[in-house]
Structure formats: C-alpha cells, structure tokens
Amino acid sequence: MKTFVLFDIDGTLLYSEKVDSRCFANSYETIFGLPFPTIDWTQFPEVTDHVIFRTAFNDHFGRFPSETERVTFEDHYLEGLSTSRTASPEEFREVPGAANLWRRLNEDDQFLTGIATGGWQRPAAIKLEHVGIPSEQPFAGYANNKFSRVEILNEAIDKARAVHDVARVIYVGDAIWDVTTTQKMNLPLIGVRRKGDHHALKQAGAGRVITDFTPDNAFFTHVSDILREG
C-alpha cells in the first residue's frame, strides 16, 4: 500500500516571480498581435494553460484556436522560458528543500511521487529540470487538452493506481485553486506559501500550510497526521 504524494509545480516546487506568466503573455502578443488580457489567472474560468490560452484566443477572435495555432504559440512560449532561464537564472529558484524532499520520498517504499500541474507538459519539463527534478514523470497530469484541474489530478492518480496499490493521495500546492480543487475531490492538501502568508490558504479552507520544505520534518508531520486521520 502506497501513499501517493502529488505536487503542483509553480509556487510549490519552484518560484519564477511571474516571469513565466509574462513569457506566456509576451508570446501571445508576439504571435497574435493583440494584448494579452491579464496575468491574474484568477480571472479565467480554470487555471490551466489550455483554458487560459483558449479563453484569451476566443475572446479576441470569436473562435477557439486550431491545434496548429496552439503548437505555434507553445513553441514560442517554450523558447521564451528557455531564454529567460539562461539570461536570469536567479529568477527561477527551487522552493527550499524541494529537490531533497523529492529524493527522500522516492527512496522510501511507502511513497510514490507525481506531478499534477496546470501547465502543459513541455513547459513543465523545463521547470522541473531547472530545479533538479526529473522531467519524465510516470505518474503525472498536465493541462494538455484538459479543461479542469480535477481532470489533471485524476489523470495522475489513475496512472499511479494502474501500477500500484495506492491507499492514500496527498496533494501539495500553493494556490487558492489548489484548495478548491482538493475540496471538490475530498483530498487532503498540504499548502506551501513561501512568503509566510499562510492565512491566504487557510482562509480558503486549507488546514495545513508550510513555508517551504526545510526542514522536512514539518512536511512529514503533516503527512503522518493525514495518514493517522485516515
């Protein structure tokens, strides 16, 4: 029986100080010649690359993008991500202790690790590699053709359960939408807030919030409490 620990990426495993969001907006403006509406993701129906891109495109053009248009945009976005990381690597930092925690979990037979992110798979791979976490994840859910974060989490969970006997799933995320998604799915959440503003998630209903993964005993205390509560 395994405990499946499922991680978000942005704000949870690494910080990018909205540089990634600006790359997304800049690529859209370069490719389609129109201003991107906002990088406040809460203004979109769902916080996934798929929905954000389709919503902005539909608002501008009165139709949804073709797959060719989407891939052209994603290619440009990937180039921007890679360029920005080369030019300003200090802007893209691991959440303290994230890579070590990932390794520790994977060395323990009690646990499985996975990724469930609102980003597309190729951008997610760049981000994971940047902080020393393998980009190829067997148990992962991405935004590719997904209209909700519930779908994304379920994709990763289904992959894990197809191979392992999963007794418990724990999600680790940093945003309000992580709280609402796990509430919909009745999954326990460990929140991460690097600025120490734990109240931002607790007001939304999160019961467990940490600042980062150092030391990791705080994280494992929460895991133990979740498993004890069943």
C-alpha positions in Angstrom: 0.0 0.0 0.0 1.4 3.3 -1.1 0.8 7.0 -0.2 0.8 9.0 -3.4 2.2 12.5 -2.9 1.2 14.6 -5.8 2.9 18.0 -6.4 1.9 21.2 -8.2 5.0 22.9 -9.8 4.8 26.7 -9.9 5.0 28.2 -6.4 5.2 24.7 -4.9 8.5 23.2 -6.2 9.9 26.4 -7.7 9.4 30.2 -7.9 9.5 32.2 -11.0 8.4 35.6 -9.8 5.7 35.8 -12.5 8.4 35.6 -15.2 6.8 32.5 -16.6 3.4 34.3 -16.7 5.0 37.3 -18.6 6.6 34.9 -21.1 3.1 33.4 -21.7 1.6 36.9 -22.3 4.5 38.1 -24.4 4.4 35.0 -26.6 0.7 35.5 -27.2 1.2 39.2 -28.1 4.1 38.4 -30.4 2.3 35.6 -32.3 -1.2 37.0 -32.5 -0.5 40.8 -32.3 -3.0 41.5 -29.6 -2.5 42.4 -25.9 -2.9 39.5 -23.5 -5.8 40.4 -21.2 -4.2 39.7 -17.8 -1.7 37.5 -16.0 -4.1 37.4 -13.0 -5.0 33.7 -13.6 -8.0 34.0 -11.2 -9.8 35.9 -14.0 -10.0 32.8 -16.1 -12.6 30.0 -15.8 -9.9 27.4 -14.9 -6.3 27.9 -14.1 -4.7 25.7 -16.8 -2.6 26.7 -19.8 -5.2 25.0 -22.0 -8.1 27.0 -20.7 -6.2 30.3 -20.3 -5.0 30.2 -23.9 -8.3 29.1 -25.4 -10.2 31.8 -23.4 -8.0 34.7 -24.5 -8.0 33.5 -28.1 -11.7 33.0 -28.2 -12.3 36.5 -26.7 -10.2 38.1 -29.4 -11.1 36.0 -32.4 -14.6 34.6 -31.7 -13.4 31.1 -32.1 -11.1 28.6 -30.5 -7.6 28.1 -31.7 -6.6 25.3 -34.0 -4.0 22.7 -32.8 -1.5 24.3 -35.3 -2.1 27.7 -33.7 -1.7 26.3 -30.2 1.5 24.5 -31.0 2.9 27.6 -32.7 2.2 29.5 -29.5 3.6 26.9 -27.2 6.8 26.6 -29.3 7.3 30.4 -28.9 6.5 30.2 -25.2 9.0 27.4 -24.7 11.7 29.4 -26.4 10.9 32.3 -24.1 11.1 30.1 -21.0 14.5 28.7 -22.0 15.9 32.1 -22.9 14.7 33.7 -19.6 16.2 30.9 -17.6 19.6 31.3 -19.3 19.6 35.1 -19.0 18.3 35.3 -15.4 18.7 32.0 -13.6 18.4 33.7 -10.3 14.8 34.5 -11.1 14.0 30.8 -11.1 14.6 29.2 -7.7 13.8 26.0 -6.1 11.5 26.2 -3.2 14.0 25.4 -0.4 14.2 21.7 0.2 12.0 20.7 -2.7 14.5 18.5 -4.6 15.8 16.9 -1.4 12.3 16.1 -0.3 11.5 14.6 -3.8 14.6 12.3 -3.5 13.7 11.3 0.1 10.1 10.4 -0.9 11.4 8.3 -3.8 13.8 6.4 -1.6 11.0 5.4 0.8 8.9 2.4 -0.3 5.9 3.8 1.5 5.6 6.7 -1.0 5.0 7.4 -4.7 5.6 10.9 -6.1 3.8 12.5 -9.0 3.1 15.8 -10.7 -0.3 17.5 -11.3 0.1 20.9 -12.9 -2.0 23.4 -14.7 0.8 23.8 -17.2 1.4 22.0 -20.5 3.8 19.1 -20.4 6.7 20.6 -22.3 6.9 23.8 -20.3 6.6 21.7 -17.1 9.6 19.6 -18.1 11.8 22.7 -18.5 10.7 23.9 -15.0 11.4 20.6 -13.3 14.8 20.2 -14.9 15.7 23.7 -13.7 15.4 22.6 -10.1 16.9 19.1 -10.4 13.7 17.0 -10.5 13.3 14.5 -13.4 11.3 15.9 -16.2 10.0 12.5 -17.2 7.3 11.6 -14.7 5.4 8.3 -15.0 2.6 9.5 -12.7 1.7 12.9 -14.0 -1.2 15.0 -15.1 -0.7 18.1 -17.4 -3.0 20.7 -18.9 -2.8 19.3 -22.4 -6.4 19.1 -23.6 -7.7 19.4 -20.0 -10.4 21.8 -19.1 -10.2 21.5 -15.3 -7.6 20.9 -12.6 -9.8 18.0 -11.3 -9.2 16.2 -14.7 -5.4 16.9 -14.3 -5.2 15.4 -10.8 -7.3 12.4 -11.8 -5.1 11.7 -14.7 -2.0 11.4 -12.4 -4.0 9.4 -9.8 -5.3 7.0 -12.4 -1.8 6.4 -13.8 -0.4 5.6 -10.3 -3.3 3.3 -9.4 -2.9 1.4 -12.7 0.6 0.3 -11.4 0.5 0.5 -7.6 -1.9 -0.2 -4.8 -2.5 3.4 -3.7 -4.0 3.7 -0.2 -3.9 7.5 0.1 -3.4 10.5 -2.1 -2.0 13.8 -0.7 -1.8 16.9 -2.8 0.8 19.6 -2.3 0.1 23.1 -3.8 0.4 26.8 -3.2 -2.7 28.5 -4.6 -6.3 29.1 -3.8 -7.3 26.9 -6.8 -5.4 24.1 -5.2 -7.5 24.4 -2.1 -10.8 24.5 -4.1 -9.7 21.6 -6.3 -8.8 19.3 -3.4 -12.0 20.2 -1.7 -14.0 19.1 -4.7 -12.1 15.8 -4.8 -12.1 15.3 -1.0 -8.3 15.1 -1.0 -6.0 16.3 1.8 -3.8 19.3 0.9 -0.5 20.4 2.3 -0.2 24.1 1.3 3.0 25.9 0.6 3.4 29.7 0.9 6.9 30.9 0.6 6.2 34.4 1.8 4.8 33.0 5.1 1.3 34.3 4.3 -0.3 31.1 5.4 -3.6 32.8 6.0 -4.1 33.2 2.3 -4.7 29.4 2.0 -6.2 28.9 5.5 -8.9 31.5 4.8 -9.9 29.4 1.8 -10.1 26.3 3.9 -6.6 24.8 4.0 -5.8 23.3 7.4 -2.1 22.5 6.8 0.3 25.1 5.4 4.1 25.3 5.4 6.5 28.0 4.2 8.9 25.6 2.4 10.4 22.1 2.8 13.2 23.0 5.1 13.4 21.3 7.5 11.3 18.5 6.0 10.2 17.3 9.4 7.3 19.8 9.3 6.2 18.3 6.0 6.3 14.7 7.3 4.5 15.7 10.5 1.6 16.8 8.3 1.8 13.6 6.3 1.7 11.5 9.5 -1.3 13.4 10.7 -3.1 12.9 7.5 -2.4 9.1 7.4 -3.4 8.8 11.1 -6.7 10.5 10.4 -7.3 8.1 7.6 
